[in-house]
Amino acid sequence: MKKPSLTTWIFLAMAAGIAVGHFYPEAARGLSLISNIFLRLIKSIIAPLLFATLVYGIAGSGSARAMGRIGVKAIIYFEIVTTFALLIGLGAVNLVRPGEGITIAKVSATELPQARATLAGVLEHTFPTSVIDAMARGEVLQLVVFCFIFGSACIAIGDKARPIVEFCRSLCDVMFEYTKYVMYLNSLCLSV
């Protein structure tokens, strides 16, 4: 008999989670520790995986022209996937209507802090003061900007950057394996 794939385990765990949440809501609330640990593990993947894949992808291309083509494709892909995710989210919200029937206490507008975003402020926020701080706070855009500049610097110095590029390649492999372990662990916890 063939061993179920990771994707199969993920879908089985999702179905089990939905069933437990629907039929046994109190028991589902008791599983919050498992869900919190899973979310923490997923968040721990983002920064190193993003750093490794972007730097390796940019520096591994070996030329600024190839990097530019990859960048344009990445922007197009990002826009398409983001739009698709937005449509799925809007469809799910309109279908399920979460929060319907819940009354929320009204707060006057004067009690809420009023922050105005300016173009200069948004542009300034795009560039990290520290890549470690950006990773710790989960500032993905700042991390992407850093990786783009870092990868470009690796291309510019050529063979001297080869150890860093190889490190990023190895880090990619390790993080993908780490991700697989997290997904198996979560599937195992939900199927027990």
C-alpha positions in Angstrom: 0.0 0.0 0.0 1.3 3.4 -1.0 2.1 5.9 1.8 -0.2 9.0 1.8 1.6 12.2 0.5 2.0 15.3 2.5 -0.7 17.0 0.6 -3.1 14.2 1.4 -2.2 14.5 5.1 -2.8 18.2 5.0 -6.2 17.9 3.5 -7.2 15.1 5.9 -6.1 17.3 8.8 -8.0 20.2 7.5 -11.2 18.1 7.2 -10.6 16.7 10.7 -10.2 20.3 12.0 -13.4 21.5 10.3 -15.3 18.5 11.6 -14.1 18.9 15.2 -14.7 22.6 15.1 -18.2 22.1 13.8 -19.4 19.1 15.8 -17.3 19.6 19.0 -16.6 23.3 19.4 -15.6 23.1 23.1 -13.1 20.3 22.3 -11.8 22.5 19.4 -11.2 25.4 21.8 -9.2 23.0 24.0 -6.9 22.4 21.0 -5.8 26.1 20.9 -2.4 25.1 22.2 -1.7 23.0 19.1 -3.0 25.7 16.8 -0.9 28.3 18.5 2.3 26.2 18.3 1.6 25.4 14.6 1.1 29.1 13.8 4.4 30.0 15.6 6.2 27.3 13.6 4.8 28.6 10.4 5.9 32.2 11.3 9.3 30.9 12.1 9.7 29.6 8.5 8.9 32.9 6.7 12.0 35.0 7.2 14.8 32.5 6.6 12.9 30.9 3.7 12.2 34.2 2.1 15.8 35.4 2.6 17.4 32.2 1.3 15.1 31.8 -1.8 15.3 35.5 -2.8 19.1 35.8 -2.4 19.8 32.5 -4.1 17.3 33.3 -6.8 18.8 36.7 -7.5 22.5 35.9 -7.0 22.2 32.5 -8.5 21.0 34.0 -11.8 24.4 35.5 -12.3 23.4 38.6 -14.3 21.5 41.8 -13.7 19.5 41.2 -17.0 18.3 37.8 -15.9 17.5 39.2 -12.5 15.4 42.0 -14.1 13.4 39.4 -16.1 12.9 37.3 -13.0 11.8 40.5 -11.1 9.2 41.4 -13.7 7.9 37.8 -13.7 7.8 37.8 -9.9 5.8 41.1 -9.8 3.3 39.7 -12.3 3.0 36.4 -10.4 2.6 38.3 -7.1 -0.2 40.4 -8.6 -2.0 37.5 -10.1 -1.8 35.3 -6.9 -2.7 38.3 -4.7 -5.8 39.0 -6.8 -6.8 35.4 -6.8 -6.4 35.2 -3.0 -8.4 38.4 -2.6 -11.2 36.9 -4.7 -11.2 33.7 -2.7 -11.3 35.7 0.6 -14.2 37.9 -0.6 -16.1 34.9 -1.9 -15.6 33.1 1.4 -16.6 36.1 3.5 -19.8 36.7 1.4 -20.7 33.1 1.6 -20.0 32.4 5.3 -20.7 35.9 6.7 -18.5 35.6 9.8 -19.4 37.9 12.6 -23.0 38.3 11.5 -25.3 38.8 14.5 -22.5 39.9 16.8 -23.0 43.3 18.4 -19.8 45.4 18.8 -19.8 48.4 21.1 -19.4 51.6 19.1 -16.4 53.8 19.7 -16.4 57.4 18.7 -13.9 58.5 16.1 -12.1 60.9 18.4 -11.0 58.0 20.7 -9.2 56.2 17.8 -5.7 57.3 16.9 -5.7 59.1 13.6 -2.6 58.2 11.4 -2.3 59.5 7.9 -0.1 57.6 5.6 2.0 59.7 3.2 3.9 58.6 0.2 7.1 59.6 1.8 6.3 57.6 4.9 5.4 54.5 2.9 8.6 54.7 0.9 10.7 55.3 4.0 9.0 52.3 5.7 9.9 50.1 2.7 13.6 50.2 3.5 14.8 48.4 6.7 16.9 50.0 9.3 18.0 46.5 10.3 17.4 43.3 8.5 17.3 41.4 11.8 14.6 43.8 13.1 12.6 43.4 9.9 12.8 39.6 10.2 11.8 39.7 13.9 8.8 42.0 13.2 7.7 40.0 10.1 8.2 43.0 7.8 8.1 41.1 4.5 8.4 44.1 2.2 11.5 45.4 4.0 13.0 41.9 3.8 12.3 41.7 0.1 14.0 45.0 -0.5 17.0 44.0 1.6 17.2 40.7 -0.3 17.0 42.4 -3.7 19.9 44.8 -2.8 21.9 42.0 -1.1 21.4 39.6 -4.0 22.5 42.4 -6.4 25.6 43.0 -4.4 26.4 39.3 -4.6 26.1 39.5 -8.4 28.3 42.6 -8.5 31.2 41.0 -6.6 31.0 37.7 -8.5 32.9 34.7 -7.3 33.7 36.2 -3.9 30.0 35.9 -3.0 29.9 32.2 -4.1 30.1 30.9 -0.4 27.1 33.1 0.5 25.1 32.0 -2.5 25.8 28.4 -1.7 24.9 29.0 1.9 21.5 30.4 0.8 21.0 27.4 -1.5 21.6 25.0 1.4 19.4 27.2 3.7 16.6 26.9 1.1 16.9 23.1 1.1 16.9 23.0 4.9 13.9 25.4 5.2 11.8 23.3 2.7 12.6 20.2 4.8 11.7 22.1 8.0 8.4 23.2 6.4 7.7 19.5 5.5 8.3 18.5 9.2 6.0 21.3 10.5 3.2 20.2 8.1 3.6 16.5 9.0 3.6 17.4 12.7 0.4 19.5 12.4 -1.3 16.7 10.3 -0.2 14.1 12.9 -1.6 16.3 15.8 -4.9 16.8 14.1 -5.4 13.2 13.1 -4.8 11.8 16.6 
